[in-house]
């Protein structure tokens, strides 16, 4: 059966939460679903966990880098739609069903987002939990893990830019807007984003300046194109 939706899961040493993330995708109960796990040079049990799910297409990528893994997964996907989930996050069981309803009711739509709820991982020790402050528990999910998009629409904006391994989605999203992709944001929480202290936002704080560089590059491009 040709899959309707391809779900890309990049993982690097994600043995702790990967199985839960995969199960949250399988819990969508969508028959025409393809799950592509791209193992980005893991040296833990991530490969064994991914292969333990018969329905998972496992790919090992020796070249390190999140964006490389994402683009590699897209290249090996066969679905009409693309979705993404980080190896430590969890989807709500109705995520894909609600998003597909939008495409059926509004066929001009290119991509659908939902809201995201952030939570501190429950198994952590109390001293660490107390340090993981969540200022905004629920937010509009303008990020990769919330999105369902037509593959042809995704490709109109182009692949994720490997030169922006931090802030890659902001760069892609700006290009998507420039291409005039039509989007919908659902008010429902569709994704649970796990906070555990090893998230890139916590471990790579020195790279947050990359967000500014990505935004400036996008704004400069819009000025050249004469776009607001």
Order of alpha helices (4+ residues) and beta strands (2+ residues): beta-alpha-beta-alpha-beta-alpha-beta-beta-alpha-beta-alpha-beta-beta-alpha-alpha-beta-alpha-alpha
